[in-house]
Amino acid sequence: MSPDPDPDRDSAPVNAATAQARTLLDELVRGGVAHVVVCPGSRSAALAFAAHAAASRDDLTLHTRLDERTAGFLALGLARTSRRPVAVVTTSGTATANLHPAVLEASHAGLPLVVLTADRPAHLRGTGANQTTDQVHLYGTATRLFADVPAGAPGHSEDQQVAGWRSLVARALAAASGHAGPPPGPVHLNVQLDGPMTPDAPDGWSSDAPGRARDLPWTRSTRPREALVPRPAATAPAEEDPWDDDVPTVVVAGDDAGPPARVLAEERGWPLLAEPSSGSRTGANAVRTYRLLLGDADLAGRIRRVVVAGHPTLSRPVTRLLSRDDVEVVALRDRLGGWTDPGHRVSRVLDQAPLRPATAPGAPRAERPAPGPWLREWLDRDADVGARLDALLDATGDLTPQHVAGEVAAALVPGGLLFVGASNPVRDLDLMVPRYDVGARRMVVANRGLSGIDGIVSSAIGAALGRPRSTRSLALVGDVTFLHDTTGLVLGPDEARPDLTIVVVNDDGGSIFALLEQGAPEHAGSFERLFATPHGVDLASLCAATGTTYVRAGDRAELRAALAREPQGILVVEAVVRRDTRRDLDAAIRALVG
């Protein structure tokens, strides 16, 4: 198809930087980008003007943020739930480095993040020009594609320059979406811009930057057939049954494992040990207290096979299980084409989770059999330990972090979204979240690519904005995680605000370290300053400073009342818990399985 000018585009004389920026943004829109996050800056002004013009035409939704790190994680959250490429624009210099954490998370999580960093033209590099550094391959191997885009040159084959820009954007979007061979992930376009940065200063550029007719992308692509990887742990009927049902087996479902892990567990009658963000923790086979039960030497000691799906990262007992030399470990290939093998014990990697041979396409499914002795034992022990865990927590008389996680899990209605932060909150949720009904479409997500605490507030806001049809949007984070991204709450008057309840479990520091080796009594002299890091921040004042609605909850009744509120915009609920009892409480919980 030949280029065809779009009559709706402004064809008035512009300068090279404006033409370049408009072309890049137009091609991003044609390629499916619906959200662009922009940070203010001088060198990136042409890109910002182009994004604003596109938003004014309703071609995309524009978001602006003051902090580039916040902007990167906002884009990450948008990409996670919208499942579409999202672009983020920054100026040159240190601004570009602040995107690096989000780029790393996007790389490990396989999220299509399109980074456009403005740069001075190449002839100014190494000259001491202001705000100029080496931005070439800035993010190293974390990106699926990098391009150093030359500045536009008026009067020099302008139509060919335009075609090159459009072709490059199409290639970048293909790489970000996993259509260029490698799995999905971030791409980086380092855009050199020269001359006037405002659209009202012509410099002799004459091309009207046409694109394909009917707003089609310059190059349309699909994922190459040889690179296709089924949805995580996809299921398929097997010609021959690869499983020996007499082997005591469990299914471990980590982050992004997806529903097929549940289907496999139910098909074979195996216990399902599923993390909250696995997308698998539904149905009758899900074991709530699996992390504790793996500490039972008798029950866990009889496991002889593990089928692992997704990316499990929450539990040392799971890591130990996957490292045992008396356990066969079978991995299901994940969405990115890899698999999890921290113990170096995986003996087989399967593209799909085979179902029983009798389950042929189109054939009626047989009635699911009653749980066998192996599954029944796990479910009975789970019910017993779960009841004793709840009784133990209630007997404390205090609001515990586990109570908070349980109340948030109960507030997540069908069709709802929950973004959960790293550190203790996701592990407390893992212990407290119930078996949800199959098909209720609750979405629990987390930044588990690298499991960092940075950018979580912005990621949660982005996730909520990227899934506007959620019946309820919640976030569960710790106080240190919350403070790490307080600029995520700094929103301008024209910025979109989701109806999002952020529950902050505040124990005035990093209590997760109390559960690790450095929290032992012999390190008490240095623990508080080095690891607990008490901060004493008044969250109410912080929220007031950013104009964020705030509620404090000191007990379960107050927490339930806060969670029952329907927020108009962002609501922060501070759940105040004790840190000094965390290590002893954790020991008491583990002692429930002796």
C-alpha positions in Angstrom: 0.0 0.0 0.0 1.4 3.4 -1.0 1.6 6.4 1.4 -1.5 8.5 1.2 -1.9 11.9 2.9 -4.5 12.1 5.6 -6.7 15.2 5.0 -7.4 15.5 8.7 -3.7 16.2 9.5 -2.4 19.7 9.8 -0.3 20.4 6.6 0.9 23.9 7.6 4.6 24.5 7.4 6.5 23.1 10.4 10.0 22.5 11.5 12.0 19.3 11.4 11.7 18.5 15.1 7.9 19.0 15.0 7.6 16.9 11.9 9.7 14.1 13.4 7.8 14.1 16.7 4.4 14.2 15.0 5.4 11.3 12.8 6.6 9.2 15.6 3.5 9.8 17.7 1.2 9.3 14.8 2.7 6.0 14.0 2.6 4.9 17.6 -1.2 5.6 17.6 -1.6 3.7 14.3 0.3 0.8 15.9 -2.1 0.5 18.8 -0.6 2.8 21.5 -3.5 4.3 23.5 -1.6 5.8 26.4 1.4 8.1 26.4 3.1 9.3 29.6 5.0 12.6 29.3 7.5 14.3 31.7 8.2 18.0 31.2 11.5 19.0 29.6 13.0 21.3 27.0 14.7 18.8 24.7 11.6 16.7 24.6 9.2 19.6 23.9 8.5 18.6 20.3 7.4 15.2 21.4 5.3 16.6 24.2 3.5 19.0 21.8 2.9 16.1 19.4 1.5 13.9 22.2 -0.8 16.8 23.4 -2.1 17.3 19.8 -2.8 13.6 19.4 -4.7 13.6 22.8 -6.7 16.7 21.7 -7.9 14.6 18.7 -8.8 11.8 21.0 -6.2 9.6 19.3 -4.7 8.7 22.7 -4.9 9.4 26.4 -2.1 11.7 27.7 -0.7 11.5 31.2 1.9 13.9 32.6 4.1 13.3 35.6 6.8 15.4 37.3 9.0 12.4 38.2 10.4 10.2 35.5 10.6 7.2 37.7 7.0 7.6 38.6 6.2 8.1 34.9 7.9 4.8 34.0 6.0 2.8 36.5 2.7 4.4 35.6 3.3 3.3 32.0 4.2 -0.1 33.3 0.9 -0.5 35.2 -1.0 0.7 32.2 0.7 -1.9 30.0 0.2 -4.7 32.5 -3.6 -4.4 32.6 -4.4 -3.0 29.2 -2.1 -5.6 27.5 -1.1 -3.0 24.9 2.2 -1.1 24.3 2.4 2.1 26.4 4.8 5.0 25.6 6.7 7.2 28.0 8.6 10.4 26.9 11.4 12.1 28.8 14.0 14.8 28.1 17.7 14.2 28.0 20.3 13.7 30.8 19.5 12.2 34.2 15.8 12.0 33.3 16.5 9.0 31.1 18.3 7.1 33.9 15.2 7.4 36.2 13.3 5.2 33.8 15.8 2.3 34.3 14.0 0.6 37.2 10.7 0.4 35.1 12.6 -0.8 32.1 14.2 -3.6 34.1 10.8 -4.7 35.5 9.2 -4.5 32.0 12.0 -6.7 30.7 11.7 -9.4 33.3 7.9 -9.3 33.3 7.6 -9.2 29.5 5.6 -5.9 29.3 5.5 -3.8 26.2 7.0 -0.5 27.3 8.0 2.0 24.6 10.6 4.5 25.9 11.3 7.7 23.9 14.2 9.6 25.3 14.9 13.0 23.7 18.6 13.7 22.9 20.7 16.5 21.4 21.9 15.8 17.9 24.9 13.6 17.6 27.4 16.4 16.7 26.9 17.9 20.2 27.8 14.7 22.1 31.1 14.9 23.9 31.3 18.6 23.6 30.1 19.5 27.1 26.7 20.7 25.8 24.3 21.1 28.7 22.2 18.1 29.8 23.9 15.8 27.3 25.3 12.3 28.2 25.7 9.0 26.4 22.2 7.7 26.0 23.1 5.1 23.4 22.2 1.6 24.6 21.5 3.3 28.0 19.4 0.3 29.3 21.8 -2.4 28.0 20.4 -5.8 27.4 17.1 -5.0 29.1 15.5 -3.7 25.8 14.2 -5.8 23.0 15.2 -3.1 20.5 17.3 0.1 20.6 17.5 2.7 17.9 19.4 6.0 17.9 17.1 8.1 15.8 18.9 10.9 13.8 17.5 14.4 13.9 15.4 15.5 11.0 17.2 17.4 8.2 15.2 19.9 6.2 15.6 19.7 2.5 17.3 16.3 2.5 14.9 13.6 1.1 12.3 14.5 3.6 9.8 11.9 2.5 12.4 9.2 2.9 13.2 10.4 6.4 9.5 10.2 7.2 9.2 6.7 5.8 12.2 5.7 7.9 10.7 7.1 11.1 7.4 5.3 10.5 9.1 2.0 9.6 11.2 2.2 12.8 8.2 2.8 15.0 6.4 -0.2 13.4 9.5 -2.3 14.0 9.8 -1.1 17.6 6.1 -1.9 18.4 6.6 -5.4 16.8 9.6 -5.9 19.1 7.7 -4.6 22.2 4.8 -6.9 21.5 6.9 -10.0 20.8 6.2 -10.0 17.1 9.9 -9.7 16.1 11.2 -13.0 17.6 12.2 -12.3 21.2 9.4 -12.2 23.9 7.5 -9.0 24.6 9.4 -6.3 26.6 10.6 -2.7 26.6 12.1 -0.9 23.5 14.1 2.3 23.5 14.0 5.0 20.8 16.7 7.6 21.6 15.3 10.5 19.5 17.8 13.2 18.5 16.0 16.5 18.1 17.5 19.7 16.6 16.4 23.2 15.9 13.2 24.8 17.1 11.2 22.7 19.5 7.9 24.5 19.2 5.5 23.9 16.3 5.1 27.6 15.5 8.7 28.1 14.3 9.1 26.9 10.6 12.6 26.0 9.5 12.0 25.1 5.9 10.7 21.5 6.4 8.2 20.9 3.6 6.9 17.3 4.0 3.4 16.9 5.5 4.5 13.5 7.0 1.8 11.3 5.4 1.0 7.8 6.7 -0.8 4.9 5.3 -4.4 5.3 4.1 -7.2 4.6 6.6 -4.9 5.2 9.6 -3.2 1.8 9.0 0.3 1.3 10.5 3.2 1.6 8.2 4.1 -2.1 8.7 1.7 -4.6 10.1 3.2 -7.7 11.8 2.2 -10.8 13.6 4.2 -13.0 15.9 6.5 -15.3 13.9 5.1 -18.9 13.9 8.4 -20.4 15.1 8.4 -18.1 18.1 4.9 -18.7 19.2 4.7 -19.9 22.7 1.3 -21.0 24.2 -0.3 -19.0 27.0 1.4 -20.0 30.2 0.9 -23.6 31.0 -1.7 -24.0 28.2 -3.5 -27.3 28.3 -4.0 -29.8 25.5 -5.1 -33.4 25.2 -2.3 -35.8 25.2 -1.9 -38.8 22.8 -0.2 -40.7 25.6 -0.5 -40.0 29.3 2.9 -38.7 30.4 1.9 -38.8 34.1 2.0 -41.6 36.6 -0.9 -40.9 38.9 0.7 -43.0 41.7 3.5 -40.4 42.1 2.5 -37.9 44.8 2.5 -34.6 42.8 1.7 -31.0 43.5 1.3 -28.1 41.1 3.2 -24.9 42.0 1.7 -21.8 40.3 3.8 -18.7 40.4 3.2 -15.2 39.0 1.3 -15.2 35.7 0.9 -18.9 35.6 -2.7 -18.5 34.4 -5.8 -20.6 34.7 -4.3 -23.7 33.0 -2.4 -24.5 36.1 -5.7 -24.9 37.9 -7.1 -26.9 35.1 -4.2 -29.3 35.2 -4.4 -29.7 39.0 -8.1 -30.4 38.9 -7.8 -32.8 35.9 -5.2 -34.9 37.7 -6.5 -34.5 41.2 -3.4 -32.8 42.5 -3.0 -30.1 45.2 -2.6 -26.6 43.7 -0.1 -24.4 45.5 -0.8 -21.0 43.9 0.6 -17.6 44.6 -1.9 -14.7 44.7 -0.7 -13.2 41.4 -0.7 -16.5 39.6 -4.1 -16.1 38.1 -4.6 -19.8 39.2 -5.8 -19.5 42.8 -9.4 -20.6 42.2 -11.3 -23.8 42.4 -11.5 -26.6 44.9 -7.8 -27.8 44.6 -6.2 -24.5 45.8 -4.4 -24.9 49.1 -4.5 -21.7 51.1 -1.8 -22.6 53.7 0.5 -24.5 51.4 3.5 -22.4 52.6 3.0 -23.7 56.1 2.2 -27.3 55.0 5.5 -27.4 53.2 7.0 -27.2 56.6 5.4 -30.5 57.6 8.2 -33.0 57.2 5.8 -36.0 56.8 3.4 -34.4 54.3 5.9 -32.4 52.2 8.4 -35.2 52.5 6.1 -37.5 50.5 6.1 -35.2 47.5 7.8 -36.9 44.6 6.9 -34.7 41.7 6.3 -30.9 41.2 4.9 -29.3 38.1 5.9 -25.7 38.2 4.1 -23.0 36.2 4.7 -19.2 36.1 7.3 -17.5 38.2 7.1 -18.5 41.9 9.1 -16.1 44.1 7.4 -15.7 47.4 8.4 -18.7 49.5 11.6 -20.3 50.7 9.7 -23.5 51.4 8.8 -23.6 47.7 12.4 -22.9 46.7 13.6 -25.7 48.9 11.0 -28.0 47.4 12.1 -27.2 43.8 15.7 -27.9 44.9 15.2 -31.4 46.4 17.1 -34.2 44.7 14.3 -36.7 45.6 11.7 -34.7 43.7 11.1 -34.8 39.9 10.6 -31.2 38.7 8.6 -30.6 35.5 8.3 -27.1 34.2 5.7 -25.6 32.0 7.1 -23.0 29.6 5.9 -19.5 30.5 4.5 -16.7 28.4 8.1 -15.5 27.6 9.3 -18.9 26.5 11.3 -19.6 29.7 10.8 -21.5 32.9 11.6 -21.3 36.6 14.4 -23.5 37.9 16.1 -22.0 41.0 17.3 -25.3 42.2 18.6 -26.5 38.8 16.5 -29.6 39.1 14.1 -29.3 36.1 14.1 -32.6 34.2 11.5 -31.8 31.5 10.1 -28.6 30.1 6.6 -28.8 28.4 5.0 -26.2 26.1 1.6 -27.4 27.3 0.2 -29.1 30.3 -1.1 -32.4 28.9 -4.6 -33.5 30.0 -5.8 -37.1 30.1 -5.8 -38.8 26.6 -9.6 -39.4 26.9 -10.1 -35.6 26.9 -10.3 -35.1 23.2 -11.3 -31.8 21.5 -15.1 -31.6 21.5 -15.6 -34.6 23.6 -17.9 -34.3 26.6 -15.9 -33.9 29.8 -16.3 -36.6 32.4 -17.5 -35.8 35.8 -14.6 -34.6 38.0 -13.8 -37.5 40.3 -13.9 -37.1 44.1 -10.6 -36.1 45.6 -8.2 -39.0 46.0 -6.4 -39.7 49.2 -3.4 -37.5 48.4 -5.5 -34.5 47.5 -8.0 -35.1 50.3 -5.1 -35.2 52.9 -3.9 -31.8 51.6 -7.3 -30.2 51.7 -8.1 -31.6 55.2 -4.8 -30.4 56.6 -5.3 -27.0 54.9 -8.8 -26.6 56.5 -7.4 -27.5 59.9 -4.3 -25.3 59.7 -6.3 -22.4 58.2 -8.8 -22.5 61.1 -6.1 -22.6 63.7 -4.3 -19.7 62.0 -7.4 -17.6 62.0 -7.9 -18.4 65.7 -4.3 -17.5 66.5 -4.5 -14.2 64.8 -7.8 -13.3 66.5 -6.3 -14.2 69.9 -3.6 -11.5 69.5 -6.1 -8.8 70.2 -4.3 -6.5 67.8 -4.8 -5.6 64.1 -2.1 -7.8 62.5 -0.7 -7.5 58.9 -2.4 -10.8 58.2 -5.7 -9.4 59.2 -5.2 -6.5 56.9 -4.4 -8.8 54.0 -7.4 -11.0 54.7 -9.8 -8.0 54.9 -8.4 -6.7 51.6 -8.9 -10.1 50.0 -12.5 -10.2 51.2 -13.1 -6.8 49.8 -12.0 -7.9 46.3 -15.3 -8.5 44.6 -15.8 -10.4 41.3 -14.5 -8.4 38.4 -12.2 -6.4 40.7 -8.5 -5.6 40.5 -5.9 -5.8 43.3 -2.4 -4.6 42.9 -0.2 -5.9 45.6 3.2 -4.6 46.7 6.4 -6.6 47.3 7.9 -7.6 50.7 5.5 -8.7 53.4 2.1 -7.6 52.0 2.2 -10.1 49.1 3.3 -12.9 51.4 0.6 -12.0 54.0 -1.9 -12.1 51.1 -0.5 -15.4 50.0 -1.4 -16.8 53.5 -4.8 -15.2 53.8 -6.4 -15.1 50.4 -9.2 -17.6 50.0 -10.1 -19.9 47.1 -12.0 -17.6 44.8 -14.7 -19.0 42.6 -13.7 -20.1 39.1 -14.7 -17.5 36.5 -15.3 -14.6 38.9 -12.6 -12.7 37.0 -10.8 -11.2 40.0 -7.4 -9.9 38.8 -4.5 -9.9 41.3 -1.3 -8.4 39.9 2.1 -7.5 41.2 5.5 -6.3 39.9 7.1 -9.8 40.4 9.5 -9.5 37.4 12.2 -8.3 39.8 10.1 -8.0 43.0 11.2 -4.4 43.8 9.3 -2.0 46.0 9.9 1.0 43.8 7.1 2.6 41.7 4.3 0.5 43.3 1.9 3.4 43.9 2.3 4.6 40.3 2.1 1.0 39.0 -1.2 0.5 40.9 -2.6 3.8 39.5 -1.6 2.8 36.0 -3.1 -0.7 36.4 -6.4 0.8 37.6 -6.5 3.3 34.7 -5.6 0.5 32.2 -8.6 -1.6 33.4 -11.4 0.9 33.7 -14.1 -1.7 33.7 -13.0 -3.1 37.0 -15.8 -3.4 39.5 -13.4 -2.4 42.3 -9.7 -1.3 42.3 -7.6 -2.0 45.3 -3.9 -1.9 46.2 -2.1 -3.4 49.2 1.3 -2.0 50.1 3.7 -1.6 53.0 4.7 1.7 54.5 8.2 1.7 53.1 6.9 0.8 49.7 4.4 3.6 49.9 7.0 6.1 50.9 9.3 5.0 48.1 6.8 6.3 45.6 5.0 9.1 47.2 5.5 11.2 44.1 3.0 8.8 42.5 0.3 10.8 44.4 1.4 14.1 42.9 -1.2 14.5 40.1 -2.0 17.7 38.2 -5.5 19.0 38.0 -6.0 17.6 34.5 -4.8 14.1 35.2 -7.0 11.1 35.2 -7.6 9.7 38.7 -8.9 6.1 39.1 -11.3 5.2 41.9 -8.6 3.3 43.8 -8.3 2.4 47.4 -4.6 2.0 48.5 -4.3 0.2 51.8 -1.0 0.9 53.5 0.1 -1.5 56.2 2.1 0.8 58.4 4.4 -0.8 61.0 6.9 2.1 60.8 9.7 0.3 59.0 10.8 -2.8 57.1 9.4 -5.7 59.2 10.3 -8.3 56.5 13.9 -8.2 57.7 12.8 -9.3 61.2 11.8 -12.6 59.6 15.2 -13.1 58.0 18.6 -14.0 59.4 19.5 -10.4 60.1 16.5 -10.1 62.4 17.9 -12.6 64.9 18.5 -11.4 68.5 22.3 -11.3 68.1 22.0 -8.5 65.5 19.7 -6.4 67.7 22.3 -3.7 68.1 22.4 -2.8 64.4 19.0 -4.1 63.2 16.9 -1.0 63.8 19.1 1.4 62.0 20.3 -0.8 59.1 17.2 -2.9 58.3 14.1 -1.8 60.2 14.7 1.8 59.3 11.8 3.5 61.3 10.7 6.7 59.6 8.0 8.2 61.8 6.3 9.8 58.8 2.8 11.2 59.4 0.9 9.6 56.4 -2.1 11.8 57.1 -0.1 15.0 56.6 1.6 13.5 53.5 -1.7 12.7 51.9 -3.0 16.2 52.8 0.0 17.7 51.1 -0.9 15.9 47.9 -4.7 16.4 48.2 -5.3 12.7 48.6 -8.2 11.4 50.7 -7.0 9.6 53.8 -8.5 7.3 56.5 -6.8 5.7 59.5 -7.8 2.2 60.6 -6.6 1.0 64.0 -8.7 -2.2 64.2 -10.6 -4.6 62.0 -13.9 -2.8 62.4 -12.4 0.5 61.2 -10.6 -1.2 58.4 -13.8 -2.9 57.2 -15.6 0.5 57.3 -12.8 2.1 55.3 -12.9 -0.7 52.7 -16.6 -0.3 52.5 -16.3 3.2 51.2 -16.7 3.9 47.5 -13.8 6.2 46.7 -14.1 9.2 44.4 -10.6 9.2 43.1 -7.7 7.8 45.2 -8.3 6.9 48.9 -5.4 6.0 51.1 -6.3 3.8 54.1 -3.5 3.6 56.7 -3.8 0.3 58.7 -1.6 0.7 61.7 0.0 -2.5 63.0 2.8 -3.4 65.4 6.3 -4.3 64.2 7.9 -5.4 67.5 5.7 -8.6 67.6 6.2 -9.6 63.9 9.1 -12.1 64.4 7.3 -13.9 67.3 4.0 -13.9 65.5 5.6 -15.5 62.5 7.2 -18.1 64.6 3.9 -18.9 66.2 2.3 -19.2 62.8 5.0 -21.6 61.6 4.6 -23.6 64.7 1.0 -24.4 63.7 2.5 -27.2 61.6 4.9 -29.1 63.8 
